[in-house]
């Protein structure tokens, strides 16, 4: 089925299922996706065009090598995603909004055709995301809005390579391509933590293979260092979430919980500064810690992290064989969520 036919099918399905108060949200989503599809330029044509900027040509050519590697070596879908290019006007393609109750780390879920229920809403315009965020805050919810460099349509469309993906550096471009293609390999409806943790695991395994084959020793060293620092960041967040969970589950009065929440967020920032002083932190996370921190922001991080250790153990039991690993993850995606989690947490052998 062509992209336009798929797009029309989803449009009709979406508008047949939504209430009037969500029509505007679907309108911006559909409009944004349509603009991306209509703006794609074939990368092969751009590479041949003498008018294409030389620096852009170099990045596009490298990205096509990454794209081929993703299918030929990492075993990800060999479709037409990332073979077209779109130059964006902004550093992000969408802005994701997460929301939680004041005393909960469980994000609110929104349900959509095809994708199922997910703990976020995506907006193609930052102002729309911020407007909805204000409405949720007025209801007493914690809200976080963050820019996103890329997203996957799960194989329904041929996702384009975006300028937001290219200008983050070669290593980051490869990581995003591997991560987003992983969503087209396996996707379990209504289980964002499973899906994102799987994609993060594939991203990391793919980057190890990519850098061994195409990276310099300096790039390999930098990536390993970045990964270690990222894990240290995640560990800090997990510790804070555990502390807050205990507080929220208690019978304490609301005023006490609010004071405790503020105190624990201050503690999180202090833990980060101590980590930096020991040389294990990363100045790249300063922007995260210097901005407001709330439950929704912590939940956004957890969505991408919680099950990564379990997936990594499963990959190890598959002897690092990604084909066997994908096969096992597909089996997990087909069982009920509770059974899926139990099997993954036990990291059953391939």
N, C-alpha and C positions, 0 to 999 in steps of 0.2 A: 504494500500500500504506500502511495506517495505521501510526502510530508503534508501536503495540502489536504489530502483526504483524511489522514489521521487527525489533523488539526480540526477539520470540520466535525468529525465524529466526536471529539472531546468537547468542542464548543457546544454542540447540541446536547450532549450528556450533562455537561455542567449546568447549563441553563434549565434543563428539565428537572434538576434535583434541588435547586437552591430557592430559598425564600427571597422576598424582595429586598430585605435588609442586607443581603450579601451580594446582590447583583453588582454593586459598584466594585466590590473586591474582585469578583470574577472578571469584570470588564477590564480592569487594569492588568490583571494577570494575562488574560487572553491577548489584550492589545500589546503588552510588552513582549510576549512570546512571538506574536506575529511580526513585530518590528525586527526581532532578531532573525527570524527565518527569511524575511524579505531582504535583509541587509547583507546576507552572506555572499562572499566572493570566493570562488574556487582558489585554493592556495596554489594549485599548479599554474593557474593563469597569472596570479600575482607574481610568482617566481619568474615567469617568462616575460612579464611586462617591464620594459626598460624604464618606465616611469615610477616603478615601485622603489621607495627609499631603500638604500643599500643595507642599512642597519636592520630594517624590517625584514628584508629578504633573508638575511642571515638568521634571524630569530625564527622566521617561518620554516626555513629549511631544517633547522635543528629540531623544531617541534614536530616536523614530519618524520624525522628519524625516531623521535620518541614515540610517535604514534604507531609506527611500524613495529618498534620494539615491544610495545604494549601487547600487541596481538601475537607476534612471532615468538617472543620469549616468555612473556608473563602469562600468555594464554587468555587475554581479555578479548571481548567481542571484536571481530573484524568487520565493523560496520563503517558507515561513512561519517561518523562523528569525528570532529576535529580535522576535517579535510577542507573545511571552508573557514573563512575568517571574517570577523566583524570588529571594526574599530569603534570603541565606545567613547562617549563624551565624558565619562566618569571613571574613577578607579575601581568601581564596583558595578556588577551587573544587576544585583538585587540587594535589598536590605531585609534581613531576617529579624522578625520580632518574636521574642520569647516572653511569656508572662506566667507568674506563679502567685498563689495567695501570699499574704504577708508573712505567715508562719508555716510555710511549706516549701519543700524543694522539688515538688512534683509539678512539672510545667503543665499548663493548660493544653489540651489537645484540640486541634481543628481537623475536620475530616473533609476530604476532597475526592472526587472521582479519580480512579486509577491509582493515585498515590496512597489512598487510605487515610488513616488518622496520623497526624504528625504533631510534634510539640512546638510548632512555629508557624508563622505566616510570612510569606515572601512578598515584597513590594518592589516594583520597578522604579519607584520614585521615593527618595528618602522622606520627602515631606508627607507622603501618604502614610508611611510607616510611623512617623512621629505624631501625626494627627491621631491615629488609632491608639498609639501608646498613651497619649494624653487622656483619652477616654477611659482606658483601662486603669490608669493611675487614679483617676477620679473615683473609680470603684474600689480603691484601696489595694490594688494589686501591685506587685513588684514587676517592672517591665525592663527589658533590655533590647536594644536595637543595634545590630551590627552589620557592617557591609560585608558582602560575599563576592569573591572573585569569579566564581563559577558555580553552576549547578547542573544536575543531570535530569534529563527527561525520561530516564530509564529505558532508553532504546526506542521510545515512541517517535522521536524526531532525530534528525542528524544534528547533534549539538555542534555549534560552531566553536572554533578556537577564538578566544576573546582577547582584546588588548589587555584586559585586566589580568589575564593569565600570563601574558608574555613578558610584561615589564616588571616582574617580581624576581627576575633572575632565572638562569637556566635550570638550576636544581629545583626551584619552586614550581616552574612550569611543568617539569616532568612529574613531580609529585601530584599536582592537580590533575593532570591527564590520567594518571594511573588510578587516582582516587575516584574520579567521576566515572570512568569506564567500569570500575568495579561495581557500581550501582546497576549497570546494565547487565552484569554477569549474574548477580544474585540480588533479589529484593524481596523482603518479607513485608507485606502490607501491615500497617498498624504497629510497627516495631522499629522506631527510628534508632534506638540505641543499638539494636542488633545490626541494622544496616550500616550505620556510621562507623561502628567499631570494626565491622568486617572490612569496610573500605579503607579505614586507617591502617589495618593490618596488611592489606594488599599493597597500599601505598608504600609502607615501610619495606616490605619484602621486595617490591618492585624497584624501589630506589637503591637497595643494596645491589641488586643485579645490574641495574643501569649504570651505577657508578663504577662497578667493577669492570664493566665492558667499555664504557665511554667516558668515564670521569677521570680527572687528574687526581694525583695523590692529595693535592691540596683540597680539592672538592670532597674527596672521600673523608678526609680528616674533619673538614668543616661540617659535613652532614652528620657524622657520628657525634660531634660535639653538640650540634644543634638538637639532635634527638635526645641526648642525655639531659640537656637543659630543659627540653620540653617535658620529659618524664618527671623532672624535679618540680616543674610548675604544676603538672597534674597532681603530683603527690600532695603539694600544698593545698590545692583546691579540695582534694578528697578529705584531707584532715579537717579542713574548715567545715565541709559538708557534714562530716560525722559529728562534730561538736554541735552544729546547729540542729541536726536531727534529734539529738538527745534533748536539747532545749525545747524544741517545738513539740516533742511528744510528752513533755512534762505537764503537770497540772498547774503550773505557775500562772499567776495573773498576767494579763496582757501587758501591763506596764513593765513588769519584770522581764518578760520575753523581749520587749522592745529594747530595753537597756542591755540585756544579754546579747541580742543580735548585733547591736552597735559595737559592743565590746569585742565580740568575736571577729567582726570584720576588721577592726583596728588590729587585733592580734594577727590576723592573716597578713596584713600589710607589714607588720613588724617581722613576721616569719620570713617574708620575702626579702626584706632588707638584710636580715641575718644571713640568708642564703647567698645574697650578693657579696657580703663581706667575706664569706668563706670561699668565694670564687666559683660557686656552683650555680649562681643565678645567671640571668641573662637580661642585659639592659633592654633587649627587644620587648620585654614584657612590662616595661615601665609604663607605657601608655595604658595597659590593661589595669594596673594597680593604681595609677594616678586618677583614673576616671571613677565615677561612682560604682560601688559593688553592692549587689543585692542578690536575692534568691534566684531571680531569673537569669542573671549573668552566670551564676555558679551552675545552674541547670544546663545552660547552653554548652558549657565546657564538658560537663558530665555526659552529655548526649554523644560526644565524639570519643569518649575515653573508657566508659565503664567496663565494657566487655573485651577491650583490646588484649589484656593479659590472657583471657580465656581463649581467644582466637589464636594468639601466638603459641599457646601450649598445644592447641589442636594442630596447627601447622607443623610444629616440631614432631608431633606423633605421626604426622604424614611424611616424615623425613624431609621436610622442606619442599615436597613435590606439590606444586601449586595445582596441578590438574586433579590430583587426589583430594586436595584440600577443598577446591571448589565443589567437587562432587559431594563431599561430606556436608558442606555448608548448604548446598541445595537441599539435601535431605532434611537438615535442621529447619530450613525455611518452610518446609511443607507440613511440619507438625504443629500442634497447638502451642501458643506462646509459652505457657507454663512448662510443658514438656521440653520445648526448645531450650529454655533457660537452664533447666535441670541437666539436660544432656551436655550443653555447652560448658556449664560450670564443672562438670565431671571430666570434660575434655576427653571423651571417648575416642579410642583409637580409630584411625581410618579403616 
